[in-house]
Amino acid sequence: MLRAAALAAVVTQAGIIVTGSVVRVTGSGLGCPTWPQCFPGSLTPVPDPEIAAVTQWVEFGNRLLTPLVGLVALACLALALLTRRRRLVALAAAMTIGTALQAVIGGITVRASLAWWTVAPHFLISMVLVWLAVLLVAGFGEGDAAPRWHVTTPLRGLLATATAVLAALLVAGTLVTAAGPHAGDAATPRLDADIPTLVALHSDLLIGYLGLLAGLGFALRAVAAPRVTSRRYIVLLAAVLAQGSLGTVQYATGVPEVLVSLHVLGAALVVVAMAALWTGCRDRGPLPPHPLDETSVARTADANRSGAPAAA
């Protein structure tokens, strides 16, 4: 149940990024022109001669997902609190607070008429929340001992460097999108920058990231990393290669809408795979006993000593 809730968090956090991209490429970002209401005086779409009904409902449908994402995050926090494990509580609390912050940033984005400098942080924070959800999945299935790394210290440095380059790659991707044609609304001004230059920066970072992953792969073979680490590395490499190929096709074909949303999905999957690789490079020992189980054991022991039946 614990890991299922955390997996649901991964799916919902990544899912709302993809639905947000659908809002963007369909030009529905201002289908609900205000926030927190959809229209002044109404939380839901209303007939409007200037805004098509489908545009309104695409944006409103994305907004409806926010409570679901929040509820899943709160469920993870409640379950983490039940375990009485500080690390899990901290992860779940950070994800819950971040989800609430995202709702506020979404409102600012609408009120700023989808200005690119509000949309880009909205996307990047979602990627951080996806990362936290993956760490929570791992945390619910492991103990709280100090990390025991399966890789050497230099290899951990290489892993950290690759992660930093991935972060830069995501930032560069938001700049390409900010200058590109999909603003979320036809009237929204774009980032005044040369698109080929931004694409070249994005591509160079991808090449650098792939180079680091190649080095990481050779190093993992050299240290005879555990099978779980090797499997996660292969999944990450496959996801990055697929994402790079998709980005190339997307640019060559004029950035069609469906490929944009697939590219956003691919970015989320790369983040999931990278976070999973991190967790696969170390372990924290076995799961500790659940506090409720400890209480039950204590009650049973007391009852055996006194000769009285244990409380249910």
KENULO-346966 format. One line per field, with one value per residue (C-alpha): residue number from 1; chain; z, x, y. Coordinates in pm, whole numbers, plus 32768, in hexadecimal, padded with zeros to 4 digits. Last residue first. Layout:
<rs>
nr	[NUM, ...]
kette	[A, ...]
pz	[Z, ...]
px	[X, ...]
py	[Y, ...]
</rs>
This chain:
<rs>
nr	[312, 311, 310, 309, 308, 307, 306, 305, 304, 303, 302, 301, 300, 299, 298, 297, 296, 295, 294, 293, 292, 291, 290, 289, 288, 287, 286, 285, 284, 283, 282, 281, 280, 279, 278, 277, 276, 275, 274, 273, 272, 271, 270, 269, 268, 267, 266, 265, 264, 263, 262, 261, 260, 259, 258, 257, 256, 255, 254, 253, 252, 251, 250, 249, 248, 247, 246, 245, 244, 243, 242, 241, 240, 239, 238, 237, 236, 235, 234, 233, 232, 231, 230, 229, 228, 227, 226, 225, 224, 223, 222, 221, 220, 219, 218, 217, 216, 215, 214, 213, 212, 211, 210, 209, 208, 207, 206, 205, 204, 203, 202, 201, 200, 199, 198, 197, 196, 195, 194, 193, 192, 191, 190, 189, 188, 187, 186, 185, 184, 183, 182, 181, 180, 179, 178, 177, 176, 175, 174, 173, 172, 171, 170, 169, 168, 167, 166, 165, 164, 163, 162, 161, 160, 159, 158, 157, 156, 155, 154, 153, 152, 151, 150, 149, 148, 147, 146, 145, 144, 143, 142, 141, 140, 139, 138, 137, 136, 135, 134, 133, 132, 131, 130, 129, 128, 127, 126, 125, 124, 123, 122, 121, 120, 119, 118, 117, 116, 115, 114, 113, 112, 111, 110, 109, 108, 107, 106, 105, 104, 103, 102, 101, 100, 99, 98, 97, 96, 95, 94, 93, 92, 91, 90, 89, 88, 87, 86, 85, 84, 83, 82, 81, 80, 79, 78, 77, 76, 75, 74, 73, 72, 71, 70, 69, 68, 67, 66, 65, 64, 63, 62, 61, 60, 59, 58, 57, 56, 55, 54, 53, 52, 51, 50, 49, 48, 47, 46, 45, 44, 43, 42, 41, 40, 39, 38, 37, 36, 35, 34, 33, 32, 31, 30, 29, 28, 27, 26, 25, 24, 23, 22, 21, 20, 19, 18, 17, 16, 15, 14, 13, 12, 11, 10, 9, 8, 7, 6, 5, 4, 3, 2, 1]
kette	[A, A, A, A, A, A, A, A, A, A, A, A, A, A, A, A, A, A, A, A, A, A, A, A, A, A, A, A, A, A, A, A, A, A, A, A, A, A, A, A, A, A, A, A, A, A, A, A, A, A, A, A, A, A, A, A, A, A, A, A, A, A, A, A, A, A, A, A, A, A, A, A, A, A, A, A, A, A, A, A, A, A, A, A, A, A, A, A, A, A, A, A, A, A, A, A, A, A, A, A, A, A, A, A, A, A, A, A, A, A, A, A, A, A, A, A, A, A, A, A, A, A, A, A, A, A, A, A, A, A, A, A, A, A, A, A, A, A, A, A, A, A, A, A, A, A, A, A, A, A, A, A, A, A, A, A, A, A, A, A, A, A, A, A, A, A, A, A, A, A, A, A, A, A, A, A, A, A, A, A, A, A, A, A, A, A, A, A, A, A, A, A, A, A, A, A, A, A, A, A, A, A, A, A, A, A, A, A, A, A, A, A, A, A, A, A, A, A, A, A, A, A, A, A, A, A, A, A, A, A, A, A, A, A, A, A, A, A, A, A, A, A, A, A, A, A, A, A, A, A, A, A, A, A, A, A, A, A, A, A, A, A, A, A, A, A, A, A, A, A, A, A, A, A, A, A, A, A, A, A, A, A, A, A, A, A, A, A, A, A, A, A, A, A, A, A, A, A, A, A, A, A, A, A, A, A, A, A, A, A, A, A]
pz	[87AF, 8912, 8978, 8A5C, 8BCA, 8C52, 8CD7, 8C27, 8AEB, 8AE5, 8B03, 89E1, 8909, 8951, 88FA, 87B2, 8752, 87A0, 86CE, 85AC, 85C4, 85B6, 8475, 849D, 83E1, 826F, 821B, 81D1, 8136, 7FD9, 7ED2, 7D59, 7D14, 7DBF, 7CD6, 7BA9, 7C0C, 7C12, 7AB3, 7A34, 7AC2, 7A32, 78DF, 78F4, 7936, 780A, 7731, 7796, 7732, 75E5, 75B1, 75EF, 74EF, 73FA, 73FE, 73BA, 7289, 72BA, 714F, 70D1, 70FF, 7264, 72D3, 721F, 72D9, 7424, 73F4, 73B2, 74EC, 75BC, 753A, 7587, 76E2, 7731, 76B8, 778C, 78BF, 7892, 7864, 79A1, 7A62, 79F6, 7A56, 7BB1, 7BEC, 7B77, 7C78, 7BF8, 7B82, 7BC4, 7A5B, 79C9, 7A8C, 7A12, 78A5, 78D1, 7988, 7870, 7777, 785B, 786B, 76F0, 76D6, 77BB, 76ED, 75AE, 7653, 76C9, 7567, 74E3, 75D6, 7584, 740D, 743F, 74F4, 73D5, 72D0, 7392, 739F, 74D1, 751F, 7602, 757B, 75A9, 75F9, 7501, 7461, 75AE, 7646, 75C1, 74C8, 73B2, 7446, 7515, 7664, 75EA, 759A, 76EC, 779F, 76F3, 776B, 78D0, 789C, 780E, 7933, 7A23, 7957, 7969, 7AE5, 7AEC, 7A12, 7AFF, 7C2C, 7B83, 7B2C, 7C95, 7D07, 7C1C, 7CBB, 7E14, 7DA8, 7D60, 7E27, 7F2F, 808E, 80EC, 8265, 82F1, 82CB, 822D, 80D5, 801A, 8080, 8039, 7ED2, 7E7B, 7F3A, 7E6B, 7D31, 7DBA, 7E08, 7C9F, 7C18, 7CFE, 7C74, 7B13, 7B78, 7BF6, 7A9C, 79E6, 7ABD, 7AB9, 7939, 792F, 7A04, 7938, 77FA, 7847, 7845, 7869, 79B0, 7A67, 79D0, 7A34, 7B8F, 7BBD, 7B4D, 7C3E, 7D58, 7CF8, 7CD9, 7E3B, 7EBB, 7E01, 7E8C, 7FEE, 7FB8, 7F1A, 8031, 8135, 8090, 8088, 81ED, 826F, 81C0, 825D, 83B3, 83CE, 84B0, 83C1, 83F7, 8396, 824A, 820B, 824D, 816D, 8052, 8071, 8068, 7F23, 7E8D, 7EF7, 7E5F, 7D10, 7D0F, 7D6D, 7C4B, 7B4A, 7B34, 7ABB, 798A, 793D, 795C, 7857, 775F, 77BF, 776B, 761D, 75C2, 7616, 752D, 75CA, 7535, 7536, 7697, 7722, 7885, 7900, 7A73, 7BB0, 7B54, 7BCD, 7AF2, 7A09, 7A5C, 7BC8, 7C7D, 7B96, 7A5D, 78E4, 78E5, 777B, 77B2, 7785, 7677, 7550, 74F7, 7527, 7685, 7713, 7691, 773A, 7882, 784E, 7836, 7970, 7A23, 79D4, 7A61, 7BBA, 7BA1, 7B3A, 7C35, 7D4B, 7CF3, 7D18, 7E74, 7ECF, 7E4A, 7F12, 8056, 8000]
px	[7D20, 7DA2, 7E70, 7DC5, 7E39, 7F43, 800B, 8152, 80A2, 7FCE, 8101, 81A9, 8072, 8055, 81C2, 819F, 806C, 8120, 824A, 8163, 80C0, 8218, 826D, 83AB, 84D4, 84FB, 8647, 8786, 87B3, 8822, 88F1, 8913, 87AB, 8725, 87F1, 8785, 8618, 864B, 86DD, 85C4, 84B3, 855F, 857A, 8409, 83A8, 8472, 83CE, 8274, 82D7, 8357, 8210, 8155, 822D, 820C, 8092, 809F, 8181, 82D2, 8325, 837F, 84F9, 84D6, 83EF, 84BC, 85F5, 853B, 84B1, 860B, 8692, 8573, 85A2, 8716, 86CF, 85CB, 86AF, 87CF, 86F0, 866A, 87CC, 883F, 871B, 8778, 88E4, 8888, 8798, 88A3, 899E, 8ACA, 8BFA, 8CE5, 8D61, 8C07, 8B80, 8CA6, 8C61, 8AF5, 8B4F, 8C36, 8B1B, 8A2F, 8B24, 8B3A, 89BF, 89A7, 8AA6, 89E8, 88A4, 894A, 89BD, 885E, 87BE, 88C3, 888F, 8716, 8749, 881F, 8725, 860D, 86B0, 8628, 8504, 8441, 82E0, 81BD, 806B, 7F5A, 7F39, 7F0A, 7FC1, 8108, 8153, 8218, 8375, 8439, 83B8, 83CE, 8540, 8571, 84BA, 85A1, 86D3, 8657, 8622, 8782, 8812, 876A, 87EC, 8949, 892C, 88BB, 89E0, 8ACD, 8A34, 8A5C, 8BC5, 8C05, 8B65, 8C54, 8D7A, 8CFC, 8CE0, 8B98, 8AB8, 8A82, 8A0B, 8929, 8910, 87FC, 8692, 8601, 8577, 8430, 837A, 84B6, 84D0, 8374, 83BD, 84F5, 8421, 8323, 843B, 84B6, 8356, 833A, 8481, 83F8, 82BD, 8398, 8435, 82E8, 8258, 83AD, 8395, 8229, 8262, 8385, 82C8, 81AA, 8069, 7F7F, 8026, 7EE1, 7EE6, 8050, 8014, 7EFA, 7FDB, 80E4, 7FE5, 7F83, 80F4, 8132, 802E, 80DF, 822E, 81A5, 8128, 8270, 833E, 825C, 827E, 83F9, 8412, 831F, 83E5, 852A, 848C, 8400, 82CF, 8231, 80DC, 8166, 81DA, 807C, 7FE4, 80E5, 80A9, 7F33, 7F6E, 8033, 7F1E, 7E1D, 7EE8, 7F0E, 7D97, 7D4D, 7E29, 7D88, 7C53, 7D2E, 7D93, 7C25, 7BE2, 7CEB, 7C63, 7B00, 7B2C, 7BD1, 7ABC, 79B6, 7A53, 7AB3, 7A37, 78BE, 78C4, 77F1, 7864, 7983, 7987, 79E9, 78FF, 78E5, 79FF, 7A51, 7B19, 7B38, 7C84, 7CED, 7C85, 7C7A, 7C03, 7C48, 7D7E, 7E74, 7DA0, 7E89, 7E7B, 7FF4, 7FE9, 7EBE, 7F51, 8099, 7FE0, 7F4B, 80AE, 8127, 7FEB, 8046, 81A6, 812B, 8003, 80D2, 81EB, 80EE, 8034, 8180, 819F, 8042, 8094, 81D9, 811A, 8000]
py	[7D6A, 7D74, 7C46, 7B48, 7B4E, 7A62, 7B87, 7B2E, 7ABC, 7BF6, 7CD3, 7C1A, 7C39, 7DAA, 7DE1, 7D22, 7DF0, 7F33, 7EC9, 7E70, 7FC5, 8067, 7FA8, 7EE0, 7F78, 7F27, 7E8B, 7F4C, 80A0, 803C, 80E6, 810F, 80AB, 81E4, 82BE, 81F0, 8220, 8399, 838C, 82AB, 838C, 84C1, 8416, 83B8, 8522, 8596, 848B, 8502, 8664, 85DC, 8523, 8669, 871D, 85FD, 861C, 8791, 878B, 883A, 888E, 8734, 874C, 87CE, 86B4, 85AC, 861A, 862E, 84D0, 8446, 84ED, 8469, 8308, 8318, 83A4, 8299, 8180, 8203, 821B, 80B9, 8035, 80E6, 8057, 7EF9, 7F2D, 7FAA, 7E86, 7D91, 7E07, 7ECF, 7E0A, 7F31, 7F37, 7F02, 802A, 80FA, 80A8, 8110, 8250, 82B5, 8284, 8343, 8465, 846B, 845D, 858B, 864A, 85FA, 866B, 87AB, 87F0, 87B1, 88A8, 89AE, 8972, 8990, 8ADB, 8B5E, 8AE2, 8B93, 8CEB, 8D9C, 8E81, 8D94, 8D8B, 8E78, 8DD8, 8E3A, 8CE1, 8C34, 8B0B, 8B92, 8A80, 8B2C, 8B1E, 8C1A, 8B9C, 8A33, 8A5A, 8B01, 89E5, 88EC, 89AB, 8985, 8811, 87E8, 88AC, 87B7, 8693, 872B, 8738, 85CC, 8563, 8617, 8565, 8412, 8461, 84C4, 837E, 82CA, 837F, 8309, 819E, 80ED, 8001, 810B, 80B7, 81D9, 820F, 8133, 819C, 8064, 801B, 7FEF, 812C, 81F0, 8174, 81EE, 832F, 836D, 8347, 8441, 8539, 8526, 8560, 868E, 8718, 86ED, 87A9, 88C4, 88DA, 88F4, 8A0B, 8AB7, 8AC9, 8B3D, 8C73, 8CFC, 8CA0, 8D8F, 8CC6, 8DF2, 8E5F, 8E10, 8CB3, 8C77, 8D05, 8C0A, 8AEE, 8B6C, 8B53, 89EF, 8998, 8A11, 891B, 8803, 8875, 886E, 870A, 8698, 8733, 8693, 853E, 8553, 85D7, 84D1, 83C2, 8435, 845D, 82FE, 82F0, 81F1, 828E, 83E1, 8351, 82CA, 8420, 84CA, 83D4, 840D, 8584, 8560, 848B, 858F, 86A8, 85F8, 85B7, 8722, 8798, 86B2, 8790, 88AC, 87E1, 87A4, 891A, 8966, 8867, 88C8, 8A37, 89F2, 88FE, 8A05, 8B05, 8C52, 8D9C, 8D60, 8CD3, 8BBA, 8B6A, 8A91, 8A36, 8AF0, 8C0C, 8D76, 8DF6, 8CD5, 8B9C, 8BFC, 8BD7, 8C7C, 8D3A, 8D0D, 8BA3, 8B49, 8C1B, 8AFD, 8A5A, 8A93, 8921, 88FF, 8995, 88DE, 8799, 87F5, 881E, 86C5, 863F, 86F0, 867E, 8517, 852B, 8595, 84A5, 8378, 83B1, 83F1, 82B2, 81FE, 8295, 821A, 80C0, 80C5, 80F3, 8000]
</rs>
